[in-house]
Amino acid sequence: MNIPDQILVFDRALKRRHHDRAAAGFAAHSVLFESVAEHLIERLSDVKRSFASVLDLGSHNGILARRFAEKKNSFVVAADVSEKMLRPLAMPCVAADEELLPFAAGSFDLVASNLSLHWVNDLPGALAQIKNALRPDGLFLATVFGGRTLHELRGCLMEAELSVTGGVSPRLSPTIELQTASALLQRAGFSLPVADQETIRLTYPDAFALMRDLRGMGEANAHLHRLRTPARHAVFTEAVRLYRMRYGAADGRIPATFEVLFLHGWKAAA
């Protein structure tokens, strides 16, 4: 599939390498993914029907897939852009890019995705492929990061880089707003589309610890227009100082905000 250059934002090959690099140690950095997966499962408990076949799209190390396998008594397939992420999983796995799904039409009753689709260049196209992979009356359920995610770090990095170098380069992933997410579900043709949000806040010893955790999650910068040379250490030192000055608590720890959008839509019954 060829995606027009004007909508290319992310380096998908680099994102796969980020997942490869994070695979071995992902469990040590997975608290956010586990928390959001549990929220997603809780929301699904309100749906009074069973799902015989489930696709966990962008599964990382199978956090969500394992929940479905344990609680829903379904046939579950885990798919991730990184084969290394999938190797430890004792379930059917497919190394697949969310931008080019290898599944036949009508393959699944439920497609779920936990904090993965925000790295897709052509999200409307990916949603259309997901809808195609669903059987009639199938459900799509997903979480993505919203616009307030890491607003503290974004602001401090931008100000620090401007102060030290006189310019600003993309350092964190662009995110989508709640209204945009809802409109994308409608555009893709999902019935009864719903998009809402929850805010999760984690705390860290300092901004360096937060950035290490993002790297361990596989959430490092994959912007196509990122700076290709290593950033000056002074930029990060100044960002850490600004972060602590503006947001630090009495115990010295700093908060990090993650806005999580929950997307829900049905494929119309035949």
C-alpha positions in Angstrom: 0.0 0.0 0.0 1.4 3.4 -1.0 0.6 6.3 1.4 0.8 9.8 -0.1 3.9 11.7 1.1 1.8 14.5 2.4 0.3 12.3 5.2 3.5 10.6 6.1 4.3 11.7 9.7 6.0 8.6 11.2 8.9 6.4 10.3 7.3 3.0 10.5 10.6 1.1 10.1 12.0 3.0 13.0 8.9 2.3 15.0 9.4 -1.4 14.4 13.0 -1.1 15.6 11.8 0.7 18.7 9.5 -2.2 19.5 12.3 -4.7 18.7 14.6 -2.8 21.1 12.0 -2.6 23.9 10.8 -6.3 23.6 13.2 -7.9 26.1 12.6 -5.4 28.9 9.0 -4.3 28.1 7.5 -5.9 31.2 9.5 -3.5 33.4 7.9 -0.5 31.7 4.4 -1.9 31.0 2.4 -0.4 33.9 0.6 2.1 31.7 -0.3 -0.5 29.1 -1.5 -2.9 31.7 -3.7 -0.3 33.4 -5.3 0.8 30.1 -5.8 -2.8 29.1 -7.8 -3.4 32.3 -9.9 -0.3 31.7 -10.6 -1.6 28.1 -11.6 -5.0 29.4 -13.9 -3.4 32.0 -15.6 -1.4 29.3 -16.1 -4.6 27.2 -17.8 -6.2 30.2 -20.8 -4.0 29.5 -21.3 -5.6 26.1 -23.7 -8.5 26.6 -22.4 -10.9 23.9 -19.4 -13.2 23.4 -16.7 -13.0 20.8 -15.5 -16.3 19.4 -12.5 -14.8 17.5 -10.4 -11.8 18.6 -7.5 -9.9 17.1 -5.3 -7.9 19.4 -3.8 -5.4 17.0 -0.5 -3.8 18.1 -0.3 -6.2 20.9 3.2 -5.4 22.2 4.0 -8.3 24.5 0.4 -9.6 24.6 -0.9 -7.7 27.6 -4.4 -7.4 26.2 -4.4 -10.7 24.3 -3.7 -12.6 27.5 -6.6 -10.8 29.2 -8.9 -11.9 26.4 -7.6 -15.5 26.5 -8.0 -15.7 30.3 -11.4 -14.0 30.7 -13.3 -14.3 27.5 -12.7 -17.9 26.4 -12.1 -16.8 22.8 -9.7 -17.7 20.0 -7.2 -14.9 20.2 -4.6 -13.7 17.7 -1.9 -11.3 18.7 -0.4 -9.1 16.0 2.4 -6.6 16.3 4.8 -4.8 14.0 7.7 -6.4 15.9 8.3 -10.2 15.7 10.5 -9.9 18.8 7.6 -8.7 20.9 5.6 -11.7 19.9 8.1 -14.5 20.3 7.4 -15.2 24.0 3.6 -15.5 23.5 2.0 -18.9 23.8 -0.8 -18.1 21.4 -1.3 -17.6 17.6 0.8 -14.6 16.5 1.2 -12.6 13.3 3.9 -10.0 12.7 1.9 -7.4 10.9 1.9 -3.6 10.3 -1.3 -1.8 11.3 -1.1 0.0 8.0 -1.3 -3.1 5.9 -3.3 -5.8 7.6 -2.9 -9.4 6.2 -6.3 -10.7 7.3 -9.1 -11.8 5.1 -12.5 -9.9 5.2 -14.7 -11.1 8.0 -12.0 -12.8 10.0 -12.8 -11.6 13.5 -15.8 -10.9 15.8 -13.7 -8.4 17.8 -10.7 -6.3 16.9 -9.1 -4.6 19.9 -6.0 -2.3 20.0 -4.3 -1.0 23.1 -2.2 2.2 22.7 -0.8 1.4 19.2 -2.8 3.2 16.5 -1.4 6.6 17.4 1.7 5.7 15.4 -0.2 5.0 12.2 0.3 7.4 9.3 -3.0 6.8 7.6 -5.4 6.2 10.5 -8.6 6.5 8.3 -7.1 3.8 6.0 -6.2 1.6 9.0 -9.7 1.9 10.4 -11.2 0.9 7.1 -9.0 -2.2 7.0 -10.0 -3.0 10.6 -13.7 -2.7 9.7 -13.1 -5.0 6.7 -11.4 -7.6 8.9 -14.5 -7.7 11.2 -17.5 -10.0 10.6 -20.9 -8.3 10.3 -22.0 -7.2 13.8 -18.4 -7.3 14.9 -16.9 -4.8 17.4 -13.9 -2.5 17.2 -12.5 -1.3 20.5 -9.3 0.7 20.9 -7.3 3.1 22.9 -5.0 5.8 21.6 -3.1 8.7 23.2 -5.0 12.0 23.1 -3.8 15.6 22.8 -3.0 16.3 26.4 -0.6 13.3 26.7 2.8 14.4 28.1 1.9 18.0 27.8 4.4 18.8 30.6 7.3 17.1 28.8 6.4 18.6 25.4 6.3 22.1 26.8 9.6 21.8 28.7 11.4 20.2 25.8 10.3 22.9 23.4 11.2 25.7 25.7 14.6 24.1 26.6 15.5 23.5 22.9 14.5 27.0 21.9 16.6 28.4 24.8 19.7 26.3 24.1 19.7 26.1 20.3 17.4 28.9 19.1 15.1 26.4 17.3 12.6 23.6 17.8 12.4 20.1 16.3 9.6 17.4 16.7 10.5 15.3 19.7 7.2 13.7 20.7 4.5 12.0 18.6 1.6 14.2 17.4 -1.7 13.1 19.0 -5.3 13.4 18.0 -8.2 15.2 19.8 -11.4 13.5 21.0 -13.6 15.1 18.4 -11.2 14.0 15.6 -11.3 10.4 16.9 -15.1 10.4 16.9 -15.2 11.8 13.3 -12.7 9.2 12.1 -14.9 6.4 13.4 -17.9 7.8 11.5 -15.8 8.4 8.3 -14.7 4.7 8.4 -18.3 3.6 8.5 -18.6 2.2 12.0 -22.1 2.1 13.5 -22.8 3.6 16.9 -19.4 5.2 17.1 -18.3 6.3 20.6 -15.2 8.1 21.6 -14.4 9.3 25.2 -11.4 9.9 27.3 -9.7 9.2 30.6 -6.7 10.8 32.2 -3.9 8.7 33.8 -1.1 10.3 35.8 2.1 8.5 36.7 4.9 10.0 38.8 8.7 9.7 38.2 11.9 10.7 40.2 12.7 13.2 37.4 12.2 13.8 33.7 15.2 11.7 32.8 13.4 8.7 34.4 10.2 9.5 32.4 12.2 9.6 29.1 13.9 6.3 29.9 10.4 4.8 30.6 9.1 6.0 27.3 12.0 4.4 25.5 11.4 1.2 27.5 7.8 1.2 26.3 8.8 1.5 22.7 7.4 5.0 22.6 10.5 6.9 21.6 10.4 9.6 18.9 9.6 8.2 15.4 8.7 11.4 13.7 9.9 11.5 10.1 11.1 15.1 10.6 12.9 14.5 13.9 16.4 15.8 14.3 18.8 13.1 12.9 21.8 14.1 15.0 21.9 13.5 18.8 20.4 16.4 20.7 22.7 18.5 22.9 22.8 17.2 26.5 22.2 20.8 27.6 18.7 20.7 26.0 17.7 17.7 28.2 19.4 19.1 31.3 17.4 22.4 30.9 14.2 20.5 30.2 14.6 18.5 33.4 15.2 21.7 35.3 12.1 23.3 33.9 10.0 20.2 34.5 11.0 20.0 38.2 10.6 23.8 38.7 7.1 23.8 37.2 5.6 20.5 38.2 7.8 19.0 40.9 6.0 17.8 44.1 7.3 18.4 47.7 8.9 14.9 47.6 10.8 15.9 44.4 8.9 13.6 42.1 7.3 14.9 38.9 3.9 13.9 37.3 3.3 12.8 33.7 -0.1 13.1 32.2 -1.4 10.5 29.7 -4.7 11.3 28.1 -6.2 8.0 26.8 -9.0 8.1 24.2 -11.3 5.1 24.1 -12.8 4.3 20.7 -15.8 2.0 20.2 -17.7 1.1 17.0 -19.6 -1.7 15.4 -19.6 -3.1 11.9 -23.2 -3.1 10.7 -25.0 -6.5 10.7 -25.4 -8.0 7.2 
